[in-house]
């Protein structure tokens, strides 16, 4: 499976790492799923960031 990796900043990477950890925790840390957990967390971050308002200076823009 080929996936496009997101360019992420350190805070985004930390969010992804924490989300992936909780995914692993929820399935009892079964082996061989770390990459899938990470990819799912990246997808969730992408989804949530599209929903969040974008701030530019003092103006907040919402995506339609």
Backbone as numpy.savetxt, mean C-alpha at the origin, in Angstrom:
# Nx Ny Nz CAx CAy CAz Cx Cy Cz
4.06 -14.18 -12.71 3.21 -13.01 -12.71 4.10 -11.77 -12.71
3.86 -10.87 -13.64 4.60 -9.63 -13.72 3.73 -8.50 -13.22
4.27 -7.72 -12.29 3.52 -6.59 -11.77 4.36 -5.34 -11.88
3.71 -4.22 -12.02 4.38 -2.93 -12.05 4.58 -2.46 -10.63
5.84 -2.24 -10.25 6.14 -1.79 -8.89 5.92 -0.29 -8.79
5.30 0.10 -7.72 5.03 1.52 -7.48 6.29 2.21 -6.96
6.50 3.45 -7.37 7.55 4.27 -6.79 7.00 4.82 -5.49
7.56 4.39 -4.39 7.01 4.78 -3.10 8.06 5.50 -2.27
7.58 6.42 -1.44 8.43 7.15 -0.52 8.60 6.31 0.75
9.57 6.65 1.60 9.74 5.89 2.85 8.48 5.78 3.70
7.67 6.86 3.88 6.43 6.68 4.66 5.47 5.69 4.00
5.40 5.71 2.69 4.53 4.76 1.99 5.06 3.34 2.16
6.37 3.17 2.07 6.96 1.85 2.26 6.69 1.32 3.67
6.74 2.21 4.64 6.45 1.81 6.01 4.99 1.37 6.13
4.07 2.10 5.52 2.65 1.73 5.55 2.47 0.36 4.91
3.13 0.14 3.76 3.03 -1.14 3.07 3.58 -2.26 3.94
4.72 -2.03 4.57 5.33 -3.05 5.43 4.41 -3.42 6.60
3.81 -2.43 7.21 2.90 -2.70 8.33 1.67 -3.45 7.85
1.11 -3.02 6.73 -0.08 -3.70 6.19 0.26 -5.14 5.83
1.42 -5.36 5.22 1.84 -6.73 4.86 2.03 -7.58 6.11
2.58 -6.98 7.16 2.76 -7.70 8.42 1.40 -8.17 8.96
0.42 -7.28 8.97 -0.89 -7.66 9.49 -1.58 -8.70 8.62
-1.30 -8.67 7.32 -1.82 -9.73 6.45 -1.21 -11.08 6.85
0.10 -11.09 7.07 0.78 -12.31 7.48 0.27 -12.78 8.85
0.11 -11.85 9.77 -0.40 -12.18 11.10 -1.78 -12.82 11.00
-2.63 -12.27 10.15 -4.00 -12.77 10.06 -4.07 -14.20 9.52
-3.04 -14.64 8.79 -3.04 -16.02 8.31 -2.04 -16.89 9.06
-1.59 -16.42 10.20 -0.72 -17.22 11.07 0.71 -17.35 10.59
1.18 -16.39 9.82 2.56 -16.37 9.31 2.93 -17.64 8.55
1.98 -18.16 7.78 2.31 -19.33 6.96 3.38 -18.92 5.96
4.34 -19.81 5.69 5.47 -19.44 4.83 5.06 -19.27 3.36
5.96 -18.61 2.62 5.87 -18.47 1.17 4.78 -17.51 0.71
4.34 -16.59 1.54 3.31 -15.64 1.14 3.76 -14.19 1.30
4.99 -13.96 1.68 5.45 -12.59 1.96 5.33 -11.68 0.74
5.71 -12.17 -0.43 5.63 -11.34 -1.62 4.18 -11.00 -1.95
3.30 -11.98 -1.83 1.88 -11.73 -2.11 1.30 -10.73 -1.11
1.68 -10.86 0.16 1.22 -9.90 1.17 1.67 -8.48 0.80
2.93 -8.35 0.38 3.47 -7.04 0.03 2.73 -6.46 -1.18
2.52 -7.28 -2.20 1.84 -6.80 -3.40 0.41 -6.38 -3.11
-0.29 -7.14 -2.28 -1.65 -6.76 -1.90 -1.66 -5.45 -1.13
-0.69 -5.28 -0.24 -0.60 -4.04 0.54 -0.32 -2.85 -0.39
0.54 -3.04 -1.40 0.79 -1.97 -2.37 -0.48 -1.61 -3.12
-1.25 -2.61 -3.51 -2.50 -2.35 -4.22 -3.48 -1.59 -3.34
-3.56 -1.96 -2.08 -4.45 -1.25 -1.15 -4.02 0.20 -0.98
-2.72 0.43 -0.84 -2.23 1.81 -0.71 -2.59 2.61 -1.96
-2.41 2.02 -3.12 -2.75 2.70 -4.37 -4.24 3.04 -4.40
-5.06 2.10 -3.99 -6.51 2.32 -3.97 -6.87 3.45 -3.00
-6.34 3.38 -1.78 -6.67 4.39 -0.77 -6.13 5.76 -1.15
-4.96 5.81 -1.79 -4.39 7.11 -2.15 -5.20 7.77 -3.26
-5.88 6.98 -4.08 -6.75 7.55 -5.11 -8.01 8.14 -4.50
-8.42 7.63 -3.36 -9.62 8.14 -2.68 -9.34 9.39 -1.85
-8.11 9.54 -1.41 -7.75 10.64 -0.50 -7.64 11.95 -1.27
-8.00 13.04 -0.63 -7.83 14.35 -1.28 -6.34 14.67 -1.45
-6.01 15.36 -2.51 -4.63 15.79 -2.76 -4.47 17.22 -2.27
-3.38 17.48 -1.54 -3.14 18.82 -1.02 -2.02 19.48 -1.81
-2.30 20.67 -2.29 -1.32 21.46 -3.01 -1.32 22.83 -2.36
-0.29 23.11 -1.59 -0.24 24.38 -0.88 -1.40 24.47 0.10
-2.19 25.50 0.00 -3.33 25.69 0.90 -4.61 25.16 0.30
-4.54 24.62 -0.92 -5.74 24.16 -1.62 -5.81 22.65 -1.57
-6.95 22.11 -1.24 -7.17 20.67 -1.25 -8.00 20.32 -2.47
-7.49 19.41 -3.28 -8.19 18.97 -4.47 -8.72 17.57 -4.25
-9.95 17.32 -4.66 -10.52 15.99 -4.58 -10.63 15.44 -5.98
-10.30 14.16 -6.11 -10.45 13.50 -7.40 -11.90 13.15 -7.63
-12.34 13.30 -8.85 -13.74 12.99 -9.20 -13.95 11.52 -9.38
